Amino acid sequence: MTDVHGRTAFITGGGNGIGLGIARSLARAGAKLALVDLDTDALARAKAELEQITPVETYRLDVRDRAAYAAVAAAVEQSLGPVSLLFNNAGVAGGAPAAKLTYDLWDWGIGINLHGVINGIQTFLPGMVARGLGGHIVNTASGAGLAATTSGVLYSTAKFGVVGMSEALNAELGGAGIGVTVLCPGPVATGIIQRSASTSPKAGLVLTEEQKRASAERVAKMTVALNQGVGIDDVGEMVLKAVRENSLYIHTDRVMEAPIKARTKALLDAMPAPAA
Ligand SMILES: NC(=O)c1ccc[n+]([C@@H]2O[C@H](COP(=O)([O-])OP(=O)(O)OC[C@H]3O[C@@H](n4cnc5c(N)ncnc54)[C@H](O)[C@@H]3O)[C@@H](O)[C@H]2O)c1
């Protein structure tokens, strides 16, 4: 169990959406906040809101940039003290049908959704372990990291990686007093689809008219589903509770119940018959 009060929390993608919901919950619980994002307007809004209740520093950081990550981490620890609460949350959604993916799209999707999380771990974990003061890491994956449904090959590849990494970290870090949680949201009401569409690389992506139509339909359907999803402040509270109670998994709803059951059954059914 980790008491967040007085600790320094580092939240990637902290300007909007789920990251902002987490920031609000932690601020109310007395944590100091370092928020990083590419969206500087959102960071300014979050700082104006949250510095009323707790110390807040914001930095423009692309989580793919390892050198910039190290520099920002040093600046944060200088001004707010050692980071012992890490939220690897920044992410993007999108992609293309498997046969139409480009290396630019792979580098973008895996770069942010998987390497961004790796970079957070590489930057902060050694110090967290060396200081011996415990702490907690929350990695934002997705229901798409628990069973492959309709989120596409690119997104599922990264999010399965985040789930696997989190489970392995959890198995290893208990002795160091560092808890690990993997957040696997279903639909959450954020602007991720539109924000991701505006930054995803388009070069070399050639879709047929039918594929363009299907993609637009999928985006429209996902936008409706997300708008009807859980609110960011509710997710923030779920994350705070998981940190306090040291829970490994967070589901924000039961949307993935059937796909997880089907995947588990298929995995078990594929095992050789028990020896007689
Ligand atoms: N919204 C959902 O329904 C949903 C469902 C499952 C998983 N998730 C995951 O939750 C996380 C947060 O998503 P959200 O819905 O809050 O999206 P969001 O777009 O509202 O917030 C994501 C934030 O990350 C920032 N960001 C994007 N690329 C970045 C980069 N390279 N470096 C730093 N910051 C960057 C964006 O500017 C944005 O502020 C993501 O990892 C996403 O995959 C979201």
The ligand as a Tripos MOL2 file, in Angstrom:
@<TRIPOS>MOLECULE
LIG
   44    48     1     0     0
SMALL
NO_CHARGES

@<TRIPOS>ATOM
      1 N1         -9.7900    6.8300  -24.1590 N.am      1 LIG1
      2 C1         -9.9440    5.5070  -24.2200 C.2       1 LIG1
      3 O1        -11.0600    5.0060  -24.4790 O.2       1 LIG1
      4 C2         -8.7870    4.5840  -23.9550 C.ar      1 LIG1
      5 C3         -9.0460    3.2120  -23.9000 C.ar      1 LIG1
      6 C4         -7.9930    2.3270  -23.6660 C.ar      1 LIG1
      7 C5         -6.7100    2.8200  -23.4740 C.ar      1 LIG1
      8 N2         -6.4820    4.1610  -23.5280 N.ar      1 LIG1
      9 C6         -5.0960    4.6250  -23.3090 C.3       1 LIG1
     10 O2         -5.1010    5.6360  -22.3230 O.3       1 LIG1
     11 C7         -3.9620    6.4850  -22.5180 C.3       1 LIG1
     12 C8         -4.4260    7.9260  -22.4740 C.3       1 LIG1
     13 O3         -5.3460    8.1080  -23.5350 O.3       1 LIG1
     14 P1         -6.4980    9.2140  -23.5200 P.3       1 LIG1
     15 O4         -7.7160    8.5660  -24.0180 O.co2     1 LIG1
     16 O5         -6.4930    9.9440  -22.2620 O.co2     1 LIG1
     17 O6         -5.9730   10.1420  -24.7310 O.3       1 LIG1
     18 P2         -5.8040   11.7180  -24.8450 P.3       1 LIG1
     19 O7         -5.4690   11.9950  -26.2610 O.co2     1 LIG1
     20 O8         -6.9620   12.4190  -24.2310 O.co2     1 LIG1
     21 O9         -4.5270   11.9740  -23.9220 O.3       1 LIG1
     22 C9         -3.2770   11.4580  -24.3170 C.3       1 LIG1
     23 C10        -2.2410   12.5430  -24.0930 C.3       1 LIG1
     24 O10        -0.9720   12.0280  -24.5010 O.3       1 LIG1
     25 C11        -0.2940   13.0500  -25.1990 C.3       1 LIG1
     26 N3          0.7150   12.4830  -26.0870 N.ar      1 LIG1
     27 C12         0.5180   11.8290  -27.2680 C.ar      1 LIG1
     28 N4          1.6920   11.5030  -27.8120 N.ar      1 LIG1
     29 C13         2.6580   11.9170  -26.9370 C.ar      1 LIG1
     30 C14         4.0620   11.8530  -26.9420 C.ar      1 LIG1
     31 N5          4.7390   11.3060  -27.9830 N.pl3     1 LIG1
     32 N6          4.7450   12.3640  -25.8960 N.ar      1 LIG1
     33 C15         4.0690   12.9430  -24.8600 C.ar      1 LIG1
     34 N7          2.7330   13.0560  -24.8130 N.ar      1 LIG1
     35 C16         2.0440   12.5450  -25.8450 C.ar      1 LIG1
     36 C17        -1.3800   13.7920  -25.9650 C.3       1 LIG1
     37 O11        -0.9690   15.1060  -26.3320 O.3       1 LIG1
     38 C18        -2.5150   13.7920  -24.9530 C.3       1 LIG1
     39 O12        -2.4730   14.9340  -24.1360 O.3       1 LIG1
     40 C19        -3.3340    6.0620  -23.8420 C.3       1 LIG1
     41 O13        -2.2070    5.2450  -23.5740 O.3       1 LIG1
     42 C20        -4.4420    5.2500  -24.5040 C.3       1 LIG1
     43 O14        -3.9290    4.2890  -25.4030 O.3       1 LIG1
     44 C21        -7.4800    5.0520  -23.7700 C.ar      1 LIG1
@<TRIPOS>BOND
     1     1     2 1
     2     2     3 2
     3     2     4 1
     4     4     5 ar
     5     4    44 ar
     6     5     6 ar
     7     6     7 ar
     8     7     8 ar
     9     8     9 1
    10     8    44 ar
    11     9    10 1
    12     9    42 1
    13    10    11 1
    14    11    12 1
    15    11    40 1
    16    12    13 1
    17    13    14 1
    18    14    15 2
    19    14    16 1
    20    14    17 1
    21    17    18 1
    22    18    19 2
    23    18    20 1
    24    18    21 1
    25    21    22 1
    26    22    23 1
    27    23    24 1
    28    23    38 1
    29    24    25 1
    30    25    26 1
    31    25    36 1
    32    26    27 ar
    33    26    35 ar
    34    27    28 ar
    35    28    29 ar
    36    29    30 ar
    37    29    35 ar
    38    30    31 1
    39    30    32 ar
    40    32    33 ar
    41    33    34 ar
    42    34    35 ar
    43    36    37 1
    44    36    38 1
    45    38    39 1
    46    40    41 1
    47    40    42 1
    48    42    43 1
@<TRIPOS>SUBSTRUCTURE
     1 LIG1         1 GROUP 0 **** ****
